[in-house]
Amino acid sequence: MLQRLYVKNVALIKEADIEFDSGLNVLSGETGAGKSVILDSINFVLGSKADKTMIRYGERDAFVKAEFSVNKNSEAVKLLSDYDIESDGEIIISRKFGVDGKNSIKINGNTVTVSMLKSLTAHLVDVHGQSEHFFLLNENNQLKVIDNLLGNSAEVIKADISSLLSKKKEYKEKISAFGGSEAERERKLDLLNFQIKEIENADIRVGELDELTAYRNKILNVEKILYAVSSAKSILSDDGGVSDGLFSASREIGKISNISDEYDSVCQRIENLNSEISDLSETLSDIADSLTFDGQEARRVEERIELIKSLSKKYGPDEAHIIEFCKKAKEEYESVSDSADLIEKYEKFIDECDENLFDLCCKLTEMRKRFAKAFCIAVENELKTLNIPNAVFNVKFKNYTRDSAKFQTNGSDEISFEFSANKGEPLKPLSKVISGGEMSRFMLAIKTQLKNINGISTYIFDEIDAGISGYTADSVAKKFQKIANTTQIIAVSHLPQICAASDTQFLIYKTEENGKTYSNIEKLGSEQKIGEIVRLMGNVRSESAIHHAEELIDHYKN
């Protein structure tokens, strides 16, 4: 249960510290007093989307703290254990949101994410407002209500369905890898054959593009190369060049080479240089002789380069990758060519999956129908106590066959809630026939049936008693009391009957101070509660009005 709620700087609330009791807690007050702010604060600390407009004007941040007490073996405590957060049943959640957009969430002092917070609070509190009417009117959500009744038994079947769907997907992917249908496989083989031949006909080798690029560079710069080679050769070997100079130097040093080993060594070195120069000259001559290109050779090199670049765009960044692509294409070609037997095998597996899926979906449908039938009877009985004596409620299941079934993790069911409030009127989809006041009672009847299923310890009702009065209001008040015997209720209400039935009554009111407006919340004593009931009945405070309020309170004590 929610034991305490501390709110600071939320909308018109500067600071509020509320201690709730077990049983039925009712919040009342004039329109605009701030009842919605309390619920917004609860939703905020439970994980709803934060909005800067909720921060009190002039303040830097809003802060809400909620203290819960639950069974130490509850799902909430188990989930905290998964988060490595210790709890003996006491759970303290705090959340701060600033004007800078920064969000801080802590559970028992440990920082958590919004998704972690929502996962936890889903096991703590169930908030029911008029907006939930739209949830129940949506046929996509109605199946979730039925599945809440089934519990783990449905989850086991859904897990098996999910496993089969995964296997079926895997087999389809394997068939797809072979090219899908026979026509698709033929197209796949044609493409692979074209790719293999294109690469094989190119007859490329690793490193060829670099060699061709270098060769083309020579062709493009042949005149420049010839000029440089010829100039260098002339410097080395022409008359008066380096070779002649070295010859003269060798001759002069040779005259003194017999005088000393040192001189003889120098002479040998000069002769070696002369020999190297001669060799260099021959090399330059060979280079010059090799630089003979015609236009046809240049075109051949250019076309070869373009061919390799074209293959690179299709099959890989370089020759090695292109050759590897060809190798894998051959392997895939052989695999697809020999795939007929495997495809037949996988298609058989898929048929078996579909048969098993159909059986599981039928099993889930039968289970849902069985629980839905009992659920409808129970809801009808609840509605009779809520002053809809002729209510008829039915869950309509759309029939499906092996061929028409849509296999999904949730099974193949499509359902709709059908309702009739009056005797003799046919059943119609809930959204077509139910009024606002009937919808409030219908939702309350459903929640009464679900209250012990999901382990929730706190229900919050936001004016779901709107549109009802008189005897019906009395029925709703008694229904609240019934639920509150086992589950804490926090309800916002304008009905005197609901307030009279409360175990704890809170009044929300506004005050003005120094030009500012504040929302305040006060737990009422017995005398104050009587005064609030008189106000809600619209009576002038008189002895008869007070007596009437006291009688109303006594009515719900029995």
C-alpha positions in Angstrom: 0.0 0.0 0.0 1.0 3.6 -0.5 1.7 4.8 3.1 3.0 8.3 2.5 3.2 10.9 -0.3 5.5 13.9 -0.1 5.0 16.6 -2.7 7.0 19.8 -3.2 6.7 22.5 -5.8 4.2 20.8 -8.0 1.7 23.2 -9.7 -0.1 25.0 -6.9 1.3 22.8 -4.1 4.3 24.4 -2.3 4.7 21.4 0.0 2.4 18.6 1.2 3.0 15.5 3.3 0.1 13.0 3.1 -0.2 9.8 5.1 -2.7 7.4 3.7 -4.3 4.6 5.6 -5.3 1.1 4.4 -8.9 0.8 3.2 -10.8 3.5 1.4 -9.1 6.9 1.2 -11.2 9.6 -0.4 -10.0 13.0 -1.7 -12.7 15.7 -2.2 -12.8 19.4 -2.7 -14.1 22.2 -4.8 -13.5 22.1 -8.6 -10.0 23.6 -9.3 -8.8 23.1 -5.7 -6.0 20.8 -6.8 -7.3 17.3 -6.6 -5.8 16.6 -10.1 -2.5 17.9 -8.9 -2.3 15.2 -6.2 -3.0 12.5 -8.9 -0.5 14.1 -11.3 2.1 13.9 -8.5 1.3 10.2 -7.9 1.5 9.5 -11.7 4.8 11.4 -11.9 6.4 9.4 -9.1 5.0 6.2 -10.7 6.9 7.0 -14.0 4.6 9.1 -16.2 6.2 11.6 -18.6 7.6 14.6 -16.9 6.5 18.1 -18.0 8.1 21.4 -17.1 4.6 23.0 -16.7 4.1 20.9 -13.5 6.9 22.8 -11.7 5.5 25.5 -9.5 6.0 29.0 -10.9 9.2 30.5 -9.8 10.8 27.3 -8.6 13.8 25.4 -10.1 12.4 21.8 -9.7 9.5 19.6 -8.6 10.0 16.8 -6.2 7.7 13.8 -5.2 8.5 11.0 -2.8 6.2 7.9 -2.3 6.7 5.3 0.5 5.1 1.9 -0.1 4.8 -1.1 2.2 4.3 -4.5 0.5 4.7 -8.2 1.2 8.4 -9.1 1.2 7.5 -12.0 -1.1 5.7 -9.8 -3.6 6.5 -9.4 -7.3 7.7 -5.9 -6.6 10.4 -7.0 -4.1 11.4 -9.8 -6.5 11.9 -7.3 -9.3 14.0 -5.1 -7.0 16.2 -8.1 -6.3 16.8 -8.4 -10.0 17.9 -4.8 -10.0 20.2 -5.5 -7.1 18.2 -3.2 -4.8 17.5 -4.5 -1.3 14.0 -4.4 0.2 12.3 -6.1 3.1 8.9 -4.8 1.8 9.6 -1.1 2.3 9.9 0.7 -1.0 10.7 4.4 -1.2 10.6 6.1 -4.6 11.7 9.7 -5.1 11.7 11.7 -8.3 13.0 15.2 -9.1 12.5 17.1 -12.3 14.1 20.5 -13.0 13.4 23.3 -15.4 16.6 22.3 -17.1 15.0 19.0 -18.1 17.2 16.9 -15.8 15.4 13.9 -14.3 16.5 12.1 -11.1 14.8 8.9 -10.0 15.8 6.8 -7.0 14.4 3.6 -5.5 15.5 2.9 -1.9 18.4 5.3 -2.6 19.5 3.7 -5.8 19.4 5.6 -9.0 17.3 4.0 -11.7 15.9 4.7 -15.2 12.3 5.6 -16.1 11.7 2.2 -17.7 13.0 0.5 -14.5 10.6 2.7 -12.4 7.6 1.8 -14.6 8.4 -1.9 -14.4 8.4 -1.7 -10.6 5.3 0.5 -10.1 3.3 -1.7 -12.5 3.4 -4.2 -9.5 2.5 -1.5 -6.9 -0.3 0.7 -8.1 -3.1 0.6 -10.7 -4.5 4.0 -11.7 -8.0 4.1 -13.0 -9.4 7.3 -14.5 -12.0 8.3 -17.0 -9.3 7.9 -19.6 -9.2 4.2 -19.0 -12.7 4.0 -20.4 -11.1 4.5 -23.8 -8.7 1.7 -23.0 -11.6 -0.7 -22.4 -13.4 0.5 -25.5 -10.5 -0.4 -27.7 -10.9 -4.0 -28.9 -7.1 -4.4 -29.1 -6.9 -4.0 -25.3 -9.9 -6.2 -24.4 -7.8 -9.3 -25.1 -5.3 -8.1 -22.5 -8.1 -8.0 -19.9 -9.1 -11.6 -20.6 -5.4 -12.8 -20.5 -5.0 -11.2 -17.1 -7.5 -13.9 -15.9 -5.5 -16.7 -17.3 -2.2 -15.8 -15.6 0.8 -18.2 -16.1 -1.2 -20.9 -17.9 -1.6 -18.6 -20.9 2.0 -17.4 -20.7 3.3 -21.0 -21.1 1.2 -21.5 -24.3 2.4 -18.1 -25.6 6.0 -19.0 -25.0 5.5 -22.2 -27.0 3.8 -20.2 -29.8 6.7 -17.7 -29.8 9.2 -20.6 -30.0 7.4 -22.1 -33.0 7.1 -18.7 -34.7 10.9 -18.3 -34.3 11.5 -21.7 -35.9 9.1 -21.0 -38.7 10.9 -17.7 -39.4 14.3 -19.5 -39.4 13.1 -22.1 -42.0 11.7 -19.3 -44.2 15.0 -17.5 -44.0 16.8 -20.6 -45.0 14.5 -21.1 -48.0 14.9 -17.4 -48.9 18.7 -17.9 -48.8 18.2 -20.5 -51.6 16.3 -18.0 -53.6 12.8 -18.5 -52.4 10.4 -20.0 -55.0 11.5 -22.0 -58.1 11.3 -18.9 -60.3 13.2 -16.9 -57.8 15.9 -19.6 -57.6 16.2 -19.6 -61.4 16.7 -15.9 -61.3 19.3 -16.3 -58.5 21.2 -18.9 -60.5 21.2 -16.7 -63.6 22.6 -13.8 -61.6 25.3 -16.0 -60.0 26.3 -17.5 -63.3 26.6 -14.0 -64.8 28.7 -12.8 -61.9 31.0 -15.9 -62.0 31.6 -15.6 -65.8 32.2 -11.8 -65.6 34.9 -12.3 -63.0 36.4 -15.4 -64.6 36.5 -13.8 -68.0 38.3 -10.8 -66.6 41.1 -13.1 -65.4 42.4 -10.6 -62.9 45.2 -11.2 -60.4 46.1 -9.6 -57.0 48.2 -6.5 -57.4 47.3 -6.0 -61.1 45.6 -2.7 -60.7 48.6 -1.1 -59.0 50.9 -2.4 -61.7 48.6 -1.0 -64.5 48.3 2.3 -62.7 52.1 2.6 -62.5 52.4 1.6 -66.2 49.8 4.1 -67.3 51.7 6.8 -65.3 54.8 6.0 -67.5 52.8 6.3 -70.7 51.3 9.6 -69.6 54.8 11.0 -68.7 56.9 9.4 -71.5 58.2 12.7 -72.9 59.1 13.9 -69.5 60.9 10.6 -68.6 62.8 10.6 -71.9 64.0 14.1 -71.5 65.2 13.4 -67.9 66.9 10.1 -68.9 68.6 11.6 -72.0 69.8 14.6 -70.0 71.2 12.5 -67.2 72.9 10.2 -69.7 74.4 13.1 -71.5 75.8 14.5 -68.2 77.4 11.2 -67.4 78.8 10.0 -70.7 79.0 12.8 -73.3 82.4 14.4 -74.1 83.5 16.4 -71.2 81.0 14.7 -69.0 81.3 12.9 -65.7 82.9 9.8 -67.3 85.7 11.8 -69.0 86.3 13.7 -65.8 86.7 10.5 -63.8 89.0 9.0 -66.4 91.3 12.1 -66.2 91.2 11.9 -62.4 92.1 8.2 -62.5 95.0 8.8 -64.8 96.5 11.6 -62.6 96.2 9.6 -59.3 97.6 6.5 -61.1 100.8 8.4 -61.5 101.3 8.4 -57.7 99.5 5.1 -56.8 102.8 3.2 -56.4 104.1 5.7 -53.9 101.6 4.8 -51.2 98.8 2.2 -50.5 96.6 5.1 -49.6 97.0 6.7 -53.1 96.5 3.3 -54.8 93.3 2.9 -52.8 92.0 6.3 -54.0 92.9 5.3 -57.5 90.9 2.1 -57.2 87.9 4.0 -55.9 87.9 6.4 -58.8 88.1 3.5 -61.3 85.2 1.9 -59.5 83.2 5.1 -59.8 84.0 5.3 -63.5 82.8 1.7 -63.9 79.5 2.5 -62.1 79.0 5.6 -64.2 79.4 3.5 -67.3 76.9 1.0 -66.0 74.5 3.8 -65.1 74.8 5.1 -68.7 73.9 1.7 -70.1 70.9 1.5 -67.7 69.7 4.9 -68.8 70.0 3.8 -72.4 68.0 0.7 -71.7 65.3 2.8 -70.0 65.1 5.1 -73.0 64.9 2.2 -75.4 62.0 0.6 -73.5 59.9 3.8 -73.6 58.2 3.0 -76.8 54.4 3.0 -76.5 51.8 3.2 -79.2 48.1 4.3 -79.0 46.8 0.8 -78.9 48.9 -0.1 -75.9 47.7 3.0 -74.1 44.0 2.1 -74.8 44.6 -1.5 -73.7 46.0 -0.3 -70.3 43.2 2.2 -69.8 40.5 -0.4 -70.6 42.0 -2.9 -68.3 42.1 -0.4 -65.4 38.4 0.6 -66.1 37.4 -3.1 -66.1 39.1 -3.8 -62.7 37.5 -0.6 -61.3 34.1 -1.7 -62.6 34.4 -5.1 -61.0 35.5 -3.4 -57.7 32.3 -1.4 -57.6 30.3 -4.6 -57.9 32.2 -7.2 -56.0 34.8 -5.8 -53.6 37.4 -3.0 -53.1 40.3 -4.8 -54.6 41.4 -7.9 -56.7 41.6 -10.2 -53.6 38.0 -9.4 -52.6 36.7 -9.8 -56.2 38.4 -13.3 -56.4 36.9 -14.2 -53.0 33.5 -13.1 -54.2 33.8 -15.3 -57.2 34.7 -18.3 -55.0 31.7 -17.8 -52.7 29.4 -17.2 -55.7 30.5 -20.6 -57.1 29.7 -22.2 -53.7 26.3 -20.5 -53.5 25.6 -21.6 -57.1 26.2 -25.2 -56.3 24.2 -24.9 -53.1 21.2 -23.3 -54.9 21.5 -25.8 -57.7 21.2 -28.7 -55.2 18.7 -26.9 -52.9 15.5 -28.6 -54.1 15.6 -31.4 -51.6 16.5 -29.1 -48.7 13.7 -26.6 -49.7 11.2 -29.5 -49.7 12.5 -30.5 -46.3 12.2 -26.9 -44.9 8.7 -26.5 -46.3 7.6 -29.6 -44.6 9.0 -28.3 -41.3 7.0 -25.0 -41.9 3.8 -27.0 -42.4 4.5 -28.9 -39.2 5.0 -25.6 -37.4 1.7 -24.3 -38.7 -0.1 -27.4 -37.6 1.4 -27.1 -34.1 0.7 -23.4 -34.0 -2.9 -24.0 -35.0 -3.3 -26.6 -32.2 -1.7 -24.2 -29.6 -3.8 -21.3 -30.7 -7.0 -23.4 -30.5 -5.9 -24.5 -27.0 -5.4 -20.9 -26.0 -8.7 -19.9 -27.5 -10.6 -22.6 -25.6 -8.9 -21.5 -22.4 -9.8 -17.9 -23.0 -13.4 -18.8 -23.8 -13.7 -20.8 -20.6 -12.4 -18.1 -18.5 -14.3 -15.4 -20.4 -17.6 -17.2 -19.8 -17.1 -17.2 -16.1 -15.8 -13.6 -16.2 -18.9 -12.4 -18.1 -21.2 -14.0 -15.5 -19.2 -12.5 -12.6 -19.3 -9.0 -14.3 -23.0 -9.3 -14.9 -23.5 -10.1 -11.2 -21.4 -7.1 -10.2 -23.3 -4.8 -12.6 -26.6 -5.9 -10.9 -25.3 -4.7 -7.6 -24.4 -1.5 -9.4 -28.0 -0.8 -10.4 -27.8 -2.3 -13.9 -30.1 -5.3 -13.2 -30.6 -6.3 -16.8 -27.0 -6.1 -17.9 -25.8 -8.7 -20.4 -22.1 -9.0 -21.1 -20.4 -11.2 -23.6 -17.0 -11.7 -25.0 -17.3 -12.4 -28.8 -14.6 -14.5 -30.4 -14.0 -14.3 -34.1 -13.9 -17.8 -35.6 -10.8 -18.8 -37.5 -9.7 -21.9 -39.4 -6.3 -23.4 -40.1 -6.1 -21.4 -43.4 -7.5 -18.1 -42.0 -5.6 -18.1 -38.7 -3.1 -15.3 -38.1 -0.4 -16.8 -36.1 1.0 -14.3 -33.6 2.7 -14.5 -30.2 -0.7 -13.7 -28.7 -2.4 -16.4 -30.6 -5.0 -16.0 -33.3 -7.9 -14.5 -31.4 -9.7 -11.4 -32.2 -12.4 -10.5 -29.6 -14.8 -7.8 -28.8 -16.7 -6.9 -25.6 -20.5 -6.9 -26.3 -22.9 -5.3 -23.9 -26.6 -4.7 -23.4 -27.9 -2.6 -20.5 -31.6 -3.1 -21.1 -33.9 -6.2 -21.4 -34.8 -7.0 -24.9 -32.0 -5.1 -26.5 -29.5 -7.0 -28.6 -25.8 -7.3 -27.7 -23.7 -4.8 -29.5 -20.0 -3.8 -29.3 -19.3 -2.0 -26.0 -18.2 1.2 -27.7 -21.5 1.5 -29.6 -24.0 1.2 -26.8 -22.6 2.1 -23.3 -23.2 5.4 -21.7 -20.8 7.4 -19.6 -22.4 6.5 -16.3 -22.7 2.8 -17.3 -19.1 2.8 -18.5 -17.9 3.9 -15.0 -19.8 1.1 -13.4 -18.8 -1.4 -16.0 -15.1 -0.6 -15.4 -15.6 -0.8 -11.7 -17.2 -4.2 -12.1 -14.3 -5.4 -14.2 -11.7 -4.1 -11.7 -13.6 -5.8 -8.9 -13.1 -9.1 -10.7 -9.4 -8.4 -11.4 -8.4 -7.1 -8.0 -6.9 -10.3 -6.6 -5.2 -11.4 -9.8 -2.3 -9.0 -10.5 -1.0 -8.6 -6.9 -1.6 -4.8 -7.0 -1.8 -3.4 -3.4 -3.2 0.1 -4.3 -6.0 1.2 -6.6 -6.4 4.8 -7.5 -9.7 6.0 -8.9 -10.0 9.4 -10.6 -13.6 10.4 -10.5 -14.9 7.3 -12.2 -18.1 8.0 -10.3 -18.8 10.9 -12.7 -22.3 10.8 -14.2 -23.9 8.7 -11.4 -26.1 9.6 -8.4 -28.8 8.3 -6.1 -29.1 4.5 -5.6 -26.3 3.9 -8.1 -23.9 6.1 -6.1 -24.8 4.0 -3.1 -23.9 0.9 -5.0 -20.6 2.3 -6.2 -19.7 3.3 -2.6 -20.4 -0.2 -1.4 -18.4 -1.7 -4.2 -15.5 0.6 -3.2 -15.8 -0.7 0.3 -15.8 -4.3 -0.9 -12.6 -3.8 -2.9 -11.0 -1.8 0.0 -11.4 -4.8 2.3 -8.3 -6.4 0.6 -6.8 -3.6 -1.5 -6.1 0.0 -0.6 -8.1 2.6 -2.5 -7.3 6.2 -3.1 -10.3 7.9 -4.8 -11.1 11.4 -6.0 -14.8 11.8 -5.7 -17.6 14.5 -5.6 -20.2 12.0 -4.3 -21.3 12.3 -0.6 -21.9 8.6 -0.6 -18.3 7.8 -1.5 -17.0 10.2 1.1 -19.4 8.8 3.7 -18.1 5.2 3.0 -14.5 6.3 3.3 -12.2 5.0 6.0 -10.1 8.2 5.7 -11.2 11.5 4.2 -9.0 14.2 2.8 -10.0 17.7 1.8 -8.2 19.7 -0.9 -8.6 23.4 -0.8 -7.0 26.6 -2.0 -5.7 29.5 0.0 -4.1 32.9 -1.0 -1.1 34.3 0.7 0.9 37.4 -0.2 -0.6 37.4 -3.7 0.1 33.8 -4.4 -2.3 30.8 -4.6 -1.6 27.5 -2.8 -3.3 24.1 -2.9 -3.5 22.4 0.5 -4.6 19.0 1.7 -5.9 18.1 5.1 -6.9 14.8 6.7 -10.4 15.4 8.2 -11.5 14.3 11.6 -15.0 12.9 12.2 -16.7 16.3 12.7 -14.9 17.8 9.6 -15.9 14.8 7.5 -19.5 15.4 8.4 -19.1 19.0 7.3 -17.6 18.0 4.0 -20.5 15.5 3.3 -23.0 18.3 4.0 -21.2 20.5 1.5 -21.2 17.8 -1.1 -24.9 17.2 -0.6 -25.4 20.9 -1.4 -27.1 21.6 1.9 -26.9 24.5 4.2 -25.1 23.5 7.4 -28.0 22.8 9.7 -29.0 20.3 12.4 -31.0 18.3 9.9 -28.2 18.4 7.3 -25.7 17.3 9.9 -28.0 14.5 11.1 -28.5 13.4 7.4 -24.7 13.2 7.0 -24.3 11.2 10.2 -27.0 8.8 9.0 -25.2 8.4 5.7 -21.9 7.6 7.5 -23.7 5.1 9.8 -25.2 3.5 6.7 -21.8 2.5 5.4 -20.6 1.2 8.8 -23.0 -1.7 8.7 
